[in-house]
Amino acid sequence: MKYAMFAAIALALASATAPAPAEAKGCLKGAVVGGVAGHYAGHHGVMGAIGGCIVGHHMANEKAKQAAPAAPPAQAEPAPKPNG
């Protein structure tokens, strides 16, 4: 059990410190909330933080999609008229 917890922590630290160009919107807030909830739900704070990060990032993406103005659909150019 301790090996699984150590592996989860090592994986979380490795992914958190990796120089990736990804945005982490919502991840930190979700990780804090999930970590606290996981801690009180049976000392699973790390797993709660990982899950909270995933959910928080997903919710931030959905909010960004709704907030973005809808772009008008691209109009097709008219077909060229035949010569003749």
C-alpha positions as CSV (number, residue, x, y, z in Angstrom):
1,M,0.0,0.0,0.0
2,K,2.8,2.4,0.8
3,Y,4.5,1.5,-2.5
4,A,1.4,2.5,-4.4
5,M,1.2,5.8,-2.5
6,F,4.8,6.5,-3.1
7,A,4.4,5.7,-6.8
8,A,1.4,8.1,-7.0
9,I,3.2,10.9,-5.4
10,A,6.3,10.4,-7.6
11,L,4.1,10.4,-10.7
12,A,2.3,13.6,-9.6
13,L,5.6,15.3,-8.8
14,A,7.2,14.3,-12.1
15,S,4.2,15.5,-14.1
16,A,4.0,18.7,-12.1
17,T,7.7,19.6,-12.6
18,A,7.9,18.5,-16.3
19,P,8.4,21.5,-18.6
20,A,5.2,21.1,-20.6
21,P,3.5,23.8,-22.5
22,A,0.1,22.8,-21.2
23,E,-2.2,25.3,-19.4
24,A,-3.2,24.4,-15.8
25,K,-6.4,26.5,-15.6
26,G,-8.6,25.1,-12.8
27,C,-6.1,22.4,-11.8
28,L,-4.7,24.0,-8.7
29,K,-8.0,25.0,-7.3
30,G,-9.4,21.5,-8.0
31,A,-6.4,19.9,-6.5
32,V,-6.7,21.8,-3.3
33,V,-10.4,21.0,-3.0
34,G,-10.0,17.4,-4.0
35,G,-7.0,16.9,-1.6
36,V,-9.0,18.2,1.3
37,A,-12.0,16.1,0.4
38,G,-9.9,13.1,-0.1
39,H,-8.1,13.6,3.2
40,Y,-11.4,13.7,5.1
41,A,-12.8,10.8,3.2
42,G,-10.3,8.2,4.4
43,H,-6.8,9.7,4.2
44,H,-6.7,9.7,0.4
45,G,-5.5,13.2,-0.1
46,V,-3.2,12.5,-3.0
47,M,-5.7,10.6,-5.0
48,G,-8.3,13.4,-4.2
49,A,-5.8,16.0,-5.4
50,I,-5.2,14.2,-8.7
51,G,-8.9,13.7,-9.3
52,G,-9.6,17.3,-8.3
53,C,-7.0,18.6,-10.8
54,I,-8.6,16.6,-13.6
55,V,-12.1,17.7,-12.8
56,G,-11.0,21.3,-12.3
57,H,-9.2,21.4,-15.6
58,H,-12.2,20.0,-17.4
59,M,-14.5,22.5,-15.8
60,A,-12.2,25.4,-16.7
61,N,-12.1,24.2,-20.4
62,E,-15.9,23.9,-20.5
63,K,-16.3,27.4,-19.0
64,A,-13.8,28.8,-21.6
65,K,-15.8,27.2,-24.4
66,Q,-19.0,28.8,-23.2
67,A,-17.4,32.2,-22.7
68,A,-15.8,32.4,-26.1
69,P,-17.9,34.2,-28.6
70,A,-19.3,32.0,-31.3
71,A,-17.4,32.6,-34.6
72,P,-19.6,32.8,-37.7
73,P,-19.4,29.8,-39.9
74,A,-17.0,30.1,-42.8
75,Q,-18.8,30.9,-46.0
76,A,-17.9,29.0,-49.1
77,E,-16.7,31.1,-52.1
78,P,-19.1,31.0,-55.1
79,A,-18.2,28.7,-57.9
80,P,-16.6,30.3,-60.9
81,K,-18.9,30.9,-63.8
82,P,-18.1,28.8,-66.9
83,N,-16.9,30.6,-70.0
84,G,-19.0,30.2,-72.9
